[in-house]
């Protein structure tokens, strides 16, 4: 289990409703498992009106990450923020941001209603589209690879309900990077897939030196490789793979 490289304790002021009260902020410089703690601290500062620049100064989190974390979260600047920059522009920015938050929420709700209830055929075609984009196309191997837990959940559901496989036919291999915690990631994917760790293959860790620094910490749980094995049943192996290719060909021929 990795240890913190260092921990810096600082005190900042929370300004809310005209009152100022001290709060302890921890600046973490360690492994990926501290990311959630940092995000909680950043959220506290954001909720009491701190700008991205101020949060960056207190916690060292880059503004692009803060923007991604809080893009759906309403924001009202506190008095200190208003003192630091002109009142007019920040109020305009506040209105634009909150308008964007409302629009995102409204359109998500509208989109959800438009989809309605998925039928079995809907699931069939949805999963087929997923396989066309993310599935293995060679060596007669049935595999879907992704880092998104919702995509992996869909893949598992599709394999079981449409392709007719069971847990016995599903294996998971997790690919990680040096900044990932192996045990945390394995438990995460076990919860996502509802599969015991006995169905997991050897974990692979990418230690290549030429990986871009911008890729670090982008995948907190690595990627999950879902592979279907026949267990001596060709209907769950090579014959299923060939049927999948037939589904894809049948769909594409009508485009």
C-alpha positions as CSV (number, residue, x, y, z in Angstrom):
1,X,0.0,0.0,0.0
2,X,1.6,3.3,-1.2
3,X,2.2,6.0,1.4
4,X,1.8,9.7,1.0
5,X,4.9,11.4,-0.4
6,X,4.1,14.3,1.9
7,X,1.2,15.9,3.6
8,X,0.9,19.7,4.0
9,X,-1.6,21.0,6.5
10,X,-3.0,24.5,5.9
11,X,-5.8,26.6,7.2
12,X,-8.0,28.6,5.0
13,X,-11.1,30.7,5.7
14,X,-14.6,29.6,4.6
15,X,-16.8,32.6,4.0
16,X,-20.5,31.9,4.2
17,X,-23.4,34.3,5.0
18,X,-20.9,37.0,6.1
19,X,-19.3,34.7,8.7
20,X,-15.7,33.6,8.5
21,X,-14.8,30.3,10.1
22,X,-11.5,28.4,9.8
23,X,-11.3,25.0,8.2
24,X,-8.4,22.6,7.9
25,X,-7.4,21.8,4.3
26,X,-5.0,19.0,3.5
27,X,-2.8,19.2,0.4
28,X,-2.1,15.6,-0.7
29,X,0.8,14.7,-2.9
30,X,0.6,10.9,-3.2
31,X,-1.0,8.0,-5.0
32,X,-4.3,7.9,-6.9
33,X,-6.2,6.7,-3.8
34,X,-6.0,10.3,-2.4
35,X,-7.8,11.7,-5.5
36,X,-11.3,11.3,-3.8
37,X,-10.1,13.0,-0.6
38,X,-8.8,15.9,-2.6
39,X,-12.0,16.1,-4.6
40,X,-14.1,16.3,-1.4
41,X,-11.9,19.2,-0.1
42,X,-12.2,20.9,-3.5
43,X,-16.0,20.5,-3.4
44,X,-16.2,22.1,0.1
45,X,-14.3,25.1,-1.2
46,X,-16.3,25.4,-4.4
47,X,-19.6,25.2,-2.4
48,X,-18.7,28.2,-0.3
49,X,-17.8,30.2,-3.4
50,X,-14.2,29.7,-4.2
51,X,-13.0,30.2,-7.7
52,X,-11.0,27.6,-9.7
53,X,-7.9,29.8,-9.3
54,X,-8.3,29.9,-5.5
55,X,-8.9,26.2,-5.2
56,X,-5.9,25.6,-7.4
57,X,-3.8,27.7,-5.1
58,X,-5.0,25.9,-2.0
59,X,-5.0,22.3,-3.2
60,X,-2.8,22.2,-6.3
61,X,-5.6,20.8,-8.5
62,X,-5.4,22.1,-12.1
63,X,-8.3,24.2,-13.4
64,X,-9.1,21.8,-16.2
65,X,-9.7,19.0,-13.6
66,X,-11.8,21.3,-11.4
67,X,-13.9,22.3,-14.5
68,X,-14.5,18.6,-15.2
69,X,-15.5,17.9,-11.6
70,X,-17.9,20.8,-11.1
71,X,-19.3,21.4,-14.6
72,X,-22.7,20.3,-13.4
73,X,-22.5,22.0,-10.0
74,X,-24.1,25.4,-9.4
75,X,-21.7,28.2,-8.3
76,X,-22.2,31.4,-6.3
77,X,-19.0,33.4,-5.7
78,X,-18.2,34.4,-2.1
79,X,-17.2,37.9,-0.9
80,X,-13.5,37.2,-1.2
81,X,-13.9,36.2,-4.8
82,X,-15.9,39.3,-5.6
83,X,-13.3,41.5,-4.0
84,X,-10.5,39.9,-6.1
85,X,-12.1,40.5,-9.5
86,X,-14.6,42.9,-11.0
87,X,-18.1,42.3,-9.7
88,X,-19.8,42.6,-13.2
89,X,-17.9,39.9,-15.0
90,X,-18.1,37.4,-12.2
91,X,-21.8,37.8,-11.9
92,X,-22.1,37.3,-15.6
93,X,-19.9,34.2,-15.4
94,X,-22.1,32.9,-12.5
95,X,-25.3,33.4,-14.5
96,X,-23.8,31.7,-17.6
97,X,-22.4,28.8,-15.5
98,X,-25.7,28.2,-13.7
99,X,-27.6,28.5,-17.0
100,X,-25.4,25.8,-18.4
101,X,-26.0,23.6,-15.3
102,X,-29.8,24.0,-15.7
103,X,-29.6,23.2,-19.4
104,X,-27.5,20.1,-18.9
105,X,-30.0,18.8,-16.3
106,X,-33.0,19.6,-18.4
107,X,-31.6,18.0,-21.6
108,X,-30.5,14.9,-19.7
109,X,-34.0,14.5,-18.3
110,X,-35.5,15.1,-21.7
111,X,-33.1,12.6,-23.3
112,X,-33.9,10.0,-20.7
113,X,-37.6,10.3,-21.4
114,X,-37.1,10.1,-25.1
115,X,-35.3,6.8,-24.8
116,X,-38.1,5.2,-22.8
117,X,-38.1,1.6,-21.7
118,X,-35.6,-0.6,-23.6
119,X,-37.0,-3.8,-25.1
120,X,-34.9,-7.0,-25.6
121,X,-34.3,-6.1,-29.2
122,X,-33.2,-2.6,-28.2
123,X,-30.6,-4.2,-25.8
124,X,-29.5,-6.5,-28.6
125,X,-28.8,-3.7,-31.0
126,X,-27.3,-1.4,-28.3
127,X,-24.9,-4.2,-27.3
128,X,-24.1,-4.9,-30.9
129,X,-23.2,-1.3,-31.5
130,X,-21.0,-1.5,-28.4
131,X,-19.3,-4.6,-29.8
132,X,-18.8,-3.0,-33.2
133,X,-16.9,-0.2,-31.5
134,X,-15.1,-1.8,-28.6
135,X,-15.2,-5.6,-29.3
136,X,-12.5,-7.9,-30.6
137,X,-12.6,-8.5,-34.4
138,X,-9.8,-11.1,-34.8
139,X,-8.5,-14.5,-33.7
140,X,-12.1,-15.6,-33.1
141,X,-11.9,-14.1,-29.6
142,X,-14.9,-12.5,-28.0
143,X,-13.7,-9.6,-25.9
144,X,-14.8,-6.0,-25.0
145,X,-12.3,-3.6,-23.4
146,X,-13.2,-0.4,-21.7
147,X,-12.4,1.9,-18.7
148,X,-16.0,3.1,-18.2
149,X,-17.9,1.0,-15.5
150,X,-21.3,1.7,-17.2
151,X,-20.0,0.4,-20.5
152,X,-18.7,-2.8,-18.8
153,X,-22.0,-3.3,-17.0
154,X,-23.8,-3.1,-20.4
155,X,-21.3,-5.5,-21.9
156,X,-21.9,-8.1,-19.1
157,X,-25.7,-7.7,-19.4
158,X,-25.6,-8.1,-23.2
159,X,-23.4,-11.1,-23.1
160,X,-25.7,-12.8,-20.5
161,X,-29.2,-11.8,-21.8
162,X,-28.5,-11.7,-25.6
163,X,-25.6,-14.1,-26.1
164,X,-26.7,-16.6,-23.5
165,X,-23.4,-16.9,-21.6
166,X,-23.2,-17.3,-17.8
167,X,-20.6,-16.3,-15.2
168,X,-18.8,-19.5,-15.9
169,X,-18.0,-18.2,-19.4
170,X,-16.9,-14.8,-18.4
171,X,-13.3,-13.8,-17.4
172,X,-11.9,-10.4,-16.5
173,X,-8.4,-9.1,-16.9
174,X,-7.6,-5.7,-15.5
175,X,-4.9,-3.6,-17.1
176,X,-3.4,-0.9,-14.8
177,X,-0.7,1.7,-14.6
178,X,1.9,2.3,-11.8
179,X,-0.2,4.9,-10.1
180,X,-3.1,2.5,-9.7
181,X,-3.7,0.6,-6.5
182,X,-4.1,-3.1,-7.6
183,X,-6.3,-4.3,-4.7
184,X,-8.6,-1.3,-4.9
185,X,-9.0,-1.6,-8.6
186,X,-9.7,-5.4,-8.5
187,X,-12.4,-4.9,-5.8
188,X,-13.9,-2.1,-7.9
189,X,-14.2,-4.2,-11.1
190,X,-15.5,-7.2,-9.0
191,X,-18.4,-5.0,-7.8
192,X,-19.0,-3.6,-11.3
193,X,-19.2,-7.1,-12.9
194,X,-20.7,-8.9,-10.0
195,X,-18.0,-11.5,-10.5
196,X,-15.8,-13.1,-7.8
197,X,-12.1,-12.5,-8.0
198,X,-11.7,-16.2,-8.9
199,X,-13.0,-15.2,-12.4
200,X,-10.2,-12.6,-12.8
201,X,-7.0,-13.3,-14.8
202,X,-3.5,-12.0,-14.0
203,X,-3.5,-8.3,-13.7
204,X,-1.2,-6.5,-16.2
205,X,0.6,-3.3,-15.2
206,X,1.9,-1.0,-18.0
207,X,5.3,0.2,-16.9
208,X,6.5,1.6,-20.3
209,X,8.7,4.7,-19.8
210,X,7.5,6.5,-22.9
211,X,3.9,6.9,-21.8
212,X,2.8,10.5,-22.0
213,X,2.7,12.3,-18.6
214,X,-0.7,13.7,-19.6
215,X,-2.1,10.1,-19.4
216,X,-1.2,9.7,-15.8
217,X,-4.1,9.6,-13.3
218,X,-6.6,9.6,-16.2
219,X,-7.8,6.0,-15.5
220,X,-8.3,5.7,-11.7
221,X,-9.3,2.0,-12.1
222,X,-7.4,1.1,-15.3
223,X,-9.3,-0.8,-18.0
224,X,-11.3,-4.0,-17.8
225,X,-11.0,-6.7,-20.5
226,X,-14.1,-8.9,-20.6
227,X,-13.4,-12.1,-22.4
228,X,-15.9,-15.0,-23.2
229,X,-14.5,-18.5,-22.9
230,X,-16.4,-21.5,-24.2
231,X,-15.7,-24.0,-21.5
232,X,-15.9,-26.7,-24.1
233,X,-19.2,-25.4,-25.4
234,X,-18.8,-24.2,-29.0
235,X,-22.1,-22.3,-28.8
236,X,-20.3,-20.1,-26.3
237,X,-17.1,-19.9,-28.2
238,X,-16.2,-20.0,-31.9
239,X,-19.8,-20.4,-33.1
240,X,-20.9,-17.4,-31.0
241,X,-18.1,-15.4,-32.4
242,X,-19.2,-16.2,-35.9
243,X,-22.8,-15.3,-35.1
244,X,-21.6,-11.9,-33.8
245,X,-19.9,-11.3,-37.1
246,X,-23.1,-12.2,-38.8
247,X,-25.1,-9.8,-36.7
248,X,-22.6,-7.0,-37.6
249,X,-22.7,-7.9,-41.3
250,X,-26.5,-8.0,-41.3
251,X,-26.7,-4.6,-39.6
252,X,-24.1,-2.9,-41.8
253,X,-25.6,-4.3,-45.0
254,X,-28.7,-2.2,-44.3
255,X,-26.9,1.1,-43.9
